[in-house]
Amino acid sequence: MPFNPFEEKPIPIEMTYMDWKTMYPRPYNKETTDPYTKCRIVLMNGTEFEAQWFSRNFSRHCPDNDLRRQLAMMRRTEQQQQKRISCLKPKDETILEHTITYEQLAVDLTARLAQKETDCDVRSTMNFALLEDFDHLYRYSNLLEMEYNRDAKKLVGGYTEIMPARPTIAEHRCPKDSINRYIINKKTSILTQLQVNIITAAEQQTMNYYMNVAPLYCKSDHGRRLYQEIGMIEEQHVSEYESLKDTRVTWLEDLLMHEYTECYLYYSCMQSECDPYIRCIWEDCLTQEICHLHMAKDMLRKYERKDWQQIIPCGTFPELLILGPNIEYVRRMIAKTTGNTRQEEDIVSLNSLKKGNEFFVYQQIVNHDVRSVASHNVIDRHICAFGKDYRYQTAEHPVALLRSRTCDNVTLARIPCETPEKLSVAGKTSDCDDNSNPCDCGCS
């Protein structure tokens, strides 16, 4: 049923605050909870983190104390929501087990958003990062079996495959190549604006998580090094996604879109949640965010003399975000685009780069000694210990160079002569396959 949060009657802000009992919910059972419930928890934890940090930055750039007091009122609830959601994680779930959920979310969220996306640049950015998060899931899953004797397939519920894609060693690029062309909100659909907000917050949460837990991972130095390395790729991803945002919107316009995004996500979670207890939490949060949305709407009107319809022409939510398996879509992207890299704002074939390109210069700086690269060492050590790497595949790997179970590929998408051109279909047309929505730019 269509839902428009602007048409809902908001509760007073004072009624959004929680007591300590409410803020400390019953954790989920890590063995029996649906993997996508855990993914939704990670997603909304990251969404609340983004909301309150945006509010803080807004406050630091705002000279009006009355407005800053309104932001502080809203931000207090955002903090309480984040505390409530993050405490759904049980005490007996290890950092690495929780990391598998982070990477499953990164894969299935990105794939789901990309299949709905109609803006070519946004969609290509998602599909590019998708393969890298997919490879991260593979690296962490090998570490999980090696150090905890845990089967990652059980953690992802068999919904998401676990195998290599663009090797993590090939993902380290010059910082200049992590900036995209920004969208223009007035010419871009509300769905695209929502999706850019969602993926930016999700990847930012992953980056922050790895920044914090890398030194706390106590099982081995190999694990600490893996978090450190993959954390650097997540920093790239955040730069790529946040640079898509329209740079010309005002703080209050952006606040309105932040609150609308939160309402959209909580409503989507509420509609798809299979755990009744956690569904009630999503319902509570939606009620709280409707209050925040109306406050943002009123502030926009008071301080900038703008109606909310000037920013969001139709408040009715577009197609909801429902997490689910994307195995065939990911396989198609692996088969078509594993050999891609980035050059400034463009996604290009690795083989199109000229000798001396900054990609090769940066690679030589950070990866000149392959034996010191954690993402490679984890697989190499697993192969030495078990005779082969850990995988969960539903069929043969779509890329012949990545089918070996006894040798980790460290040249694909990194060394031109080792990267077949057929794996590098770059540009806007690379994402317009016949089994997903076409782009709206006329490419075919």
VEXDREN-2710 file (C-alpha; in Angstrom, 1 decimal):
% VEXDREN-2710
k/r/px/py/pz
1/MET/0.0/0.0/0.0
2/PRO/1.4/3.5/-0.9
3/PHE/2.8/5.3/2.1
4/ASN/3.6/9.0/2.4
5/PRO/5.2/10.0/5.7
6/PHE/4.4/13.7/5.2
7/GLU/0.7/12.8/5.5
8/GLU/1.2/11.1/8.9
9/LYS/0.5/12.9/12.1
10/PRO/3.8/13.2/14.0
11/ILE/4.2/12.7/17.8
12/PRO/5.8/15.4/19.8
13/ILE/9.6/15.2/20.0
14/GLU/9.5/14.6/23.7
15/MET/7.6/11.4/23.1
16/THR/10.5/10.0/21.0
17/TYR/12.9/9.7/23.9
18/MET/13.5/6.3/25.5
19/ASP/14.3/5.0/28.9
20/TRP/17.2/2.6/29.6
21/LYS/15.2/-0.5/29.5
22/THR/13.9/0.3/26.0
23/MET/17.4/1.3/24.8
24/TYR/18.8/-2.1/25.8
25/PRO/16.7/-4.7/23.8
26/ARG/16.9/-8.4/23.8
27/PRO/19.7/-9.5/21.4
28/TYR/19.0/-11.8/18.5
29/ASN/20.1/-15.4/18.6
30/LYS/23.2/-15.6/16.3
31/GLU/22.5/-19.3/15.4
32/THR/18.8/-19.0/14.5
33/THR/18.1/-15.4/13.4
34/ASP/17.6/-14.9/9.6
35/PRO/20.7/-13.5/7.9
36/TYR/18.7/-10.7/6.4
37/THR/17.4/-9.6/9.8
38/LYS/21.0/-9.2/10.9
39/CYS/21.7/-7.3/7.7
40/ARG/18.9/-4.9/8.4
41/ILE/20.3/-4.3/11.9
42/VAL/23.7/-3.4/10.5
43/LEU/22.1/-1.2/7.8
44/MET/20.0/0.8/10.2
45/ASN/22.8/1.1/12.7
46/GLY/24.8/2.7/9.9
47/THR/21.9/4.9/8.9
48/GLU/21.5/6.2/12.4
49/PHE/25.3/6.8/12.6
50/GLU/25.1/8.9/9.4
51/ALA/22.1/10.8/10.7
52/GLN/23.6/11.9/13.9
53/TRP/27.0/12.8/12.4
54/PHE/25.3/14.8/9.6
55/SER/23.4/16.6/12.3
56/ARG/26.7/17.3/14.2
57/ASN/28.4/18.7/11.1
58/PHE/25.3/20.9/10.4
59/SER/25.4/22.2/14.0
60/ARG/29.1/23.0/13.7
61/HIS/28.4/25.1/10.6
62/CYS/25.2/26.8/11.9
63/PRO/25.3/30.3/13.6
64/ASP/21.7/30.1/14.7
65/ASN/21.3/28.7/18.2
66/ASP/17.6/28.2/18.0
67/LEU/18.1/26.0/14.9
68/ARG/21.0/24.2/16.7
69/ARG/18.7/23.5/19.6
70/GLN/16.2/21.8/17.2
71/LEU/19.0/19.7/15.8
72/ALA/20.1/18.7/19.3
73/MET/16.6/17.6/20.1
74/MET/16.4/15.4/17.0
75/ARG/20.0/14.2/17.4
76/ARG/19.3/12.9/21.0
77/THR/16.7/10.5/19.6
78/GLU/19.1/9.4/16.8
79/GLN/21.7/8.5/19.4
80/GLN/19.2/6.5/21.4
81/GLN/18.0/4.7/18.3
82/GLN/21.6/3.8/17.3
83/LYS/22.3/2.5/20.8
84/ARG/19.1/0.4/20.8
85/ILE/19.8/-1.1/17.3
86/SER/23.5/-1.8/17.9
87/CYS/22.7/-3.6/21.2
88/LEU/20.6/-6.2/19.2
89/LYS/24.0/-7.8/18.4
90/PRO/24.5/-10.6/21.0
91/LYS/27.6/-10.8/23.2
92/ASP/28.6/-14.2/22.0
93/GLU/28.9/-13.1/18.3
94/THR/32.5/-12.6/17.5
95/ILE/33.9/-9.6/15.6
96/LEU/34.6/-11.8/12.6
97/GLU/31.1/-13.4/12.6
98/HIS/29.6/-9.9/12.7
99/THR/31.9/-8.9/9.8
100/ILE/30.4/-11.6/7.6
101/THR/27.0/-9.9/8.1
102/TYR/28.6/-6.6/7.2
103/GLU/29.9/-8.0/3.9
104/GLN/26.8/-9.9/3.1
105/LEU/24.9/-6.7/3.5
106/ALA/27.4/-4.8/1.3
107/VAL/26.9/-7.4/-1.5
108/ASP/23.2/-7.9/-1.4
109/LEU/22.3/-4.3/-0.7
110/THR/24.5/-3.0/-3.5
111/ALA/23.3/-5.6/-5.9
112/ARG/19.6/-4.8/-5.0
113/LEU/20.1/-1.1/-5.4
114/ALA/22.0/-1.4/-8.6
115/GLN/19.3/-3.4/-10.3
116/LYS/16.7/-0.7/-9.5
117/GLU/19.0/2.2/-10.4
118/THR/18.4/4.2/-13.6
119/ASP/21.2/6.7/-13.4
120/CYS/24.1/5.3/-15.3
121/ASP/26.9/6.9/-13.3
122/VAL/25.4/5.8/-10.0
123/ARG/24.6/2.3/-11.2
124/SER/28.1/1.8/-12.6
125/THR/29.7/3.0/-9.3
126/MET/27.6/0.4/-7.4
127/ASN/28.4/-2.4/-9.8
128/PHE/32.1/-1.6/-9.6
129/ALA/32.2/-1.6/-5.8
130/LEU/29.9/-4.7/-5.7
131/LEU/32.7/-7.0/-6.9
132/GLU/35.1/-5.7/-4.4
133/ASP/32.8/-6.2/-1.4
134/PHE/32.0/-9.6/-2.8
135/ASP/35.8/-10.5/-2.8
136/HIS/36.0/-9.2/0.8
137/LEU/33.4/-11.6/1.9
138/TYR/35.5/-14.4/0.4
139/ARG/38.7/-13.2/2.3
140/TYR/36.9/-12.9/5.6
141/SER/35.2/-16.3/5.2
142/ASN/38.5/-18.0/4.7
143/LEU/39.8/-16.3/7.9
144/LEU/36.7/-17.5/9.7
145/GLU/37.1/-21.1/8.9
146/MET/40.9/-21.0/9.6
147/GLU/40.7/-19.3/13.0
148/TYR/37.2/-20.2/14.3
149/ASN/36.3/-23.4/12.4
150/ARG/33.1/-21.7/11.4
151/ASP/31.3/-22.2/8.1
152/ALA/30.4/-18.8/6.6
153/LYS/27.7/-20.5/4.4
154/LYS/25.7/-21.0/7.5
155/LEU/26.1/-17.4/8.5
156/VAL/24.9/-16.1/5.1
157/GLY/22.1/-18.7/5.0
158/GLY/23.2/-19.9/1.6
159/TYR/21.7/-16.7/0.1
160/THR/25.0/-15.2/-1.0
161/GLU/27.8/-17.1/-2.8
162/ILE/31.3/-16.9/-1.3
163/MET/34.1/-16.9/-3.9
164/PRO/36.7/-14.5/-5.3
165/ALA/35.9/-11.6/-7.6
166/ARG/38.2/-8.6/-8.4
167/PRO/41.1/-9.6/-6.1
168/THR/41.4/-7.3/-3.1
169/ILE/45.1/-6.7/-3.9
170/ALA/44.0/-5.2/-7.3
171/GLU/41.5/-2.7/-5.6
172/HIS/44.1/-0.3/-4.2
173/ARG/44.0/2.8/-6.4
174/CYS/45.3/6.3/-6.4
175/PRO/43.0/8.5/-4.2
176/LYS/42.4/10.8/-7.2
177/ASP/40.4/8.0/-8.8
178/SER/37.8/7.8/-6.0
179/ILE/35.9/10.9/-6.9
180/ASN/32.7/10.7/-9.1
181/ARG/30.5/13.2/-10.9
182/TYR/27.8/14.3/-8.6
183/ILE/24.1/14.0/-9.3
184/ILE/21.8/17.0/-9.8
185/ASN/18.9/16.4/-7.5
186/LYS/16.4/18.5/-9.5
187/LYS/17.1/16.3/-12.5
188/THR/17.4/13.0/-10.6
189/SER/14.7/10.7/-9.4
190/ILE/13.9/10.5/-5.7
191/LEU/14.8/6.8/-5.8
192/THR/18.3/7.7/-7.0
193/GLN/18.7/10.3/-4.3
194/LEU/17.5/7.8/-1.7
195/GLN/19.8/5.1/-3.0
196/VAL/22.9/7.4/-3.0
197/ASN/22.1/8.3/0.7
198/ILE/21.5/4.6/1.6
199/ILE/24.7/3.2/0.1
200/THR/26.9/6.1/1.4
201/ALA/25.7/5.5/4.9
202/ALA/26.1/1.7/4.7
203/GLU/29.6/1.9/3.3
204/GLN/30.5/4.6/5.8
205/GLN/29.4/2.3/8.7
206/THR/31.6/-0.5/7.3
207/MET/34.6/1.8/7.1
208/ASN/34.0/3.0/10.6
209/TYR/33.5/-0.5/11.9
210/TYR/36.8/-1.7/10.4
211/MET/38.7/1.4/11.6
212/ASN/37.6/0.6/15.2
213/VAL/37.8/-3.2/15.3
214/ALA/41.1/-3.7/13.4
215/PRO/43.2/-3.2/16.6
216/LEU/40.6/-5.1/18.7
217/TYR/40.8/-8.3/16.6
218/CYS/42.9/-10.5/19.0
219/LYS/42.9/-13.9/17.2
220/SER/46.0/-13.2/15.0
221/ASP/48.1/-10.5/13.4
222/HIS/46.9/-11.9/10.0
223/GLY/43.3/-11.0/11.0
224/ARG/44.3/-7.5/12.2
225/ARG/46.2/-6.9/9.0
226/LEU/43.2/-8.1/6.9
227/TYR/40.9/-5.6/8.6
228/GLN/43.5/-2.9/8.1
229/GLU/43.8/-3.6/4.4
230/ILE/40.1/-4.0/3.6
231/GLY/39.4/-0.9/5.7
232/MET/41.4/1.1/3.2
233/ILE/39.2/-0.2/0.4
234/GLU/36.1/0.8/2.3
235/GLU/37.6/4.3/2.6
236/GLN/37.8/4.4/-1.2
237/HIS/34.2/3.2/-1.5
238/VAL/32.9/5.9/0.9
239/SER/34.8/8.5/-1.2
240/GLU/33.2/7.1/-4.4
241/TYR/29.7/7.1/-3.0
242/GLU/29.6/10.3/-1.1
243/SER/31.0/12.2/-4.1
244/LEU/27.8/11.2/-6.0
245/LYS/25.7/13.4/-3.7
246/ASP/24.5/16.8/-5.0
247/THR/27.0/19.3/-3.6
248/ARG/24.8/22.3/-4.1
249/VAL/21.9/21.5/-1.8
250/THR/21.5/23.5/1.4
251/TRP/22.0/22.0/4.9
252/LEU/18.3/22.1/5.6
253/GLU/17.4/20.5/2.2
254/ASP/19.9/17.8/3.0
255/LEU/18.4/17.4/6.5
256/LEU/15.0/16.8/5.0
257/MET/16.3/14.2/2.6
258/HIS/18.2/12.5/5.4
259/GLU/15.0/12.2/7.5
260/TYR/13.0/11.1/4.5
261/THR/15.6/8.4/3.8
262/GLU/15.4/7.1/7.3
263/CYS/11.6/6.9/7.1
264/TYR/11.9/5.1/3.8
265/LEU/14.3/2.5/5.3
266/TYR/12.4/1.9/8.5
267/TYR/9.2/1.4/6.5
268/SER/11.0/-1.0/4.2
269/CYS/12.4/-2.9/7.1
270/MET/9.1/-3.0/8.8
271/GLN/7.4/-4.4/5.7
272/SER/10.0/-7.2/5.2
273/GLU/11.0/-8.1/8.7
274/CYS/10.3/-11.8/9.7
275/ASP/11.1/-11.4/13.4
276/PRO/8.1/-10.0/15.2
277/TYR/10.1/-8.6/18.1
278/ILE/12.5/-6.7/15.8
279/ARG/9.6/-5.6/13.6
280/CYS/8.2/-3.7/16.6
281/ILE/11.5/-1.9/16.9
282/TRP/11.4/-0.8/13.3
283/GLU/7.8/0.4/13.9
284/ASP/8.9/2.5/16.9
285/CYS/11.8/4.0/14.9
286/LEU/9.5/4.9/12.0
287/THR/7.2/6.8/14.3
288/GLN/10.2/8.6/15.7
289/GLU/11.6/9.5/12.3
290/ILE/8.2/10.8/11.1
291/CYS/8.5/13.3/13.9
292/HIS/12.0/14.2/12.8
293/LEU/10.8/14.5/9.2
294/HIS/8.1/17.0/10.1
295/MET/10.5/19.0/12.2
296/ALA/12.9/19.2/9.2
297/LYS/10.0/20.2/7.0
298/ASP/9.0/23.0/9.4
299/MET/12.6/24.2/9.7
300/LEU/13.0/24.3/6.0
301/ARG/9.9/26.4/5.8
302/LYS/10.9/28.7/8.6
303/TYR/14.5/29.4/7.7
304/GLU/14.5/29.1/3.9
305/ARG/10.9/29.8/3.0
306/LYS/10.7/26.5/1.1
307/ASP/8.0/23.9/1.0
308/TRP/9.0/20.3/1.3
309/GLN/7.5/19.6/-2.2
310/GLN/10.2/21.8/-3.7
311/ILE/12.7/19.1/-2.5
312/ILE/10.6/16.0/-2.7
313/PRO/7.9/16.6/-5.2
314/CYS/5.9/13.5/-4.2
315/GLY/6.3/12.2/-0.7
316/THR/4.9/8.7/-1.5
317/PHE/7.6/6.2/-1.1
318/PRO/9.0/4.6/-4.4
319/GLU/9.5/0.9/-4.6
320/LEU/10.6/-0.4/-1.2
321/LEU/14.0/-1.8/-0.4
322/ILE/13.6/-5.5/0.2
323/LEU/16.9/-7.5/0.8
324/GLY/17.2/-10.9/-0.8
325/PRO/19.5/-13.1/-2.8
326/ASN/21.2/-11.8/-6.0
327/ILE/23.4/-14.7/-7.0
328/GLU/22.8/-14.6/-10.8
329/TYR/23.1/-10.8/-11.0
330/VAL/26.5/-10.9/-9.1
331/ARG/27.7/-13.7/-11.4
332/ARG/26.9/-11.6/-14.5
333/MET/28.8/-8.6/-13.1
334/ILE/31.8/-10.8/-12.3
335/ALA/31.8/-12.3/-15.8
336/LYS/31.6/-8.9/-17.5
337/THR/33.5/-6.4/-15.3
338/THR/36.1/-8.1/-13.1
339/GLY/38.9/-6.5/-15.2
340/ASN/37.7/-3.0/-14.7
341/THR/39.4/-0.2/-12.7
342/ARG/38.9/3.5/-12.2
343/GLN/40.5/6.5/-13.9
344/GLU/39.3/9.8/-12.2
345/GLU/35.5/9.9/-12.8
346/ASP/35.4/7.0/-15.2
347/ILE/35.3/3.2/-14.9
348/VAL/37.7/1.8/-17.5
349/SER/39.4/-1.3/-18.7
350/LEU/42.6/-2.0/-16.9
351/ASN/44.2/-2.6/-20.3
352/SER/43.2/0.9/-21.4
353/LEU/45.6/2.5/-18.9
354/LYS/48.9/3.7/-20.2
355/LYS/52.3/2.7/-18.7
356/GLY/53.1/5.0/-15.8
357/ASN/49.4/5.6/-14.9
358/GLU/48.9/6.6/-11.3
359/PHE/47.1/3.2/-10.7
360/PHE/50.4/1.4/-11.4
361/VAL/52.4/3.9/-9.4
362/TYR/50.1/3.5/-6.3
363/GLN/50.1/-0.2/-6.7
364/GLN/53.9/-0.3/-6.7
365/ILE/54.0/1.8/-3.5
366/VAL/51.5/-0.3/-1.4
367/ASN/51.8/-3.8/-3.0
368/HIS/55.4/-4.0/-4.2
369/ASP/55.9/-7.0/-1.9
370/VAL/52.9/-9.3/-2.6
371/ARG/54.0/-11.5/0.3
372/SER/53.1/-8.7/2.8
373/VAL/49.6/-8.2/1.4
374/ALA/47.1/-9.5/4.0
375/SER/44.2/-10.4/1.7
376/HIS/46.6/-12.7/-0.3
377/ASN/48.3/-14.1/2.8
378/VAL/44.9/-15.2/4.4
379/ILE/44.0/-17.3/1.3
380/ASP/47.6/-18.6/1.0
381/ARG/47.6/-19.7/4.6
382/HIS/44.2/-21.3/4.3
383/ILE/45.4/-23.3/1.3
384/CYS/48.5/-24.4/3.2
385/ALA/46.3/-25.5/6.1
386/PHE/43.4/-27.1/4.3
387/GLY/44.8/-27.9/0.9
388/LYS/42.4/-25.5/-0.8
389/ASP/40.5/-22.2/-0.2
390/TYR/37.1/-21.9/1.4
391/ARG/34.2/-21.3/-1.0
392/TYR/30.4/-21.6/-1.3
393/GLN/29.4/-21.8/-4.9
394/THR/26.2/-22.8/-6.6
395/ALA/27.9/-23.4/-9.9
396/GLU/31.4/-23.2/-11.5
397/HIS/33.0/-19.8/-11.2
398/PRO/32.2/-17.6/-14.1
399/VAL/35.8/-16.5/-14.6
400/ALA/38.3/-19.2/-15.6
401/LEU/41.2/-17.4/-14.0
402/LEU/39.5/-17.5/-10.6
403/ARG/38.5/-21.2/-10.6
404/SER/41.7/-22.6/-9.0
405/ARG/41.2/-23.6/-5.3
406/THR/44.9/-24.1/-4.7
407/CYS/46.4/-20.8/-5.9
408/ASP/45.3/-17.2/-5.1
409/ASN/45.2/-15.0/-8.2
410/VAL/47.2/-11.7/-7.5
411/THR/47.5/-10.4/-11.1
412/LEU/43.9/-10.2/-12.4
413/ALA/42.7/-6.6/-12.7
414/ARG/46.2/-5.5/-11.6
415/ILE/48.6/-6.6/-14.3
416/PRO/47.4/-5.8/-17.9
417/CYS/48.9/-8.8/-19.6
418/GLU/47.3/-11.1/-17.0
419/THR/43.8/-9.5/-17.5
420/PRO/41.8/-10.6/-20.5
421/GLU/40.0/-7.8/-22.3
422/LYS/36.7/-9.7/-22.2
423/LEU/36.6/-9.2/-18.5
424/SER/36.8/-5.4/-18.9
425/VAL/33.6/-4.2/-20.4
426/ALA/33.8/-0.6/-19.0
427/GLY/31.7/2.5/-19.4
428/LYS/27.9/3.1/-19.2
429/THR/26.9/0.2/-21.4
430/SER/28.6/-2.3/-19.1
431/ASP/25.7/-2.4/-16.7
432/CYS/22.8/-2.5/-19.1
433/ASP/22.4/-6.2/-19.4
434/ASP/19.2/-7.8/-20.6
435/ASN/18.1/-9.1/-17.2
436/SER/17.9/-5.8/-15.3
437/ASN/16.4/-2.4/-15.7
438/PRO/17.9/-0.3/-18.5
439/CYS/19.6/3.0/-17.8
440/ASP/17.8/6.2/-18.6
441/CYS/20.6/7.8/-20.6
442/GLY/19.8/6.1/-23.9
443/CYS/22.7/3.6/-23.8
444/SER/22.1/0.1/-25.0
END
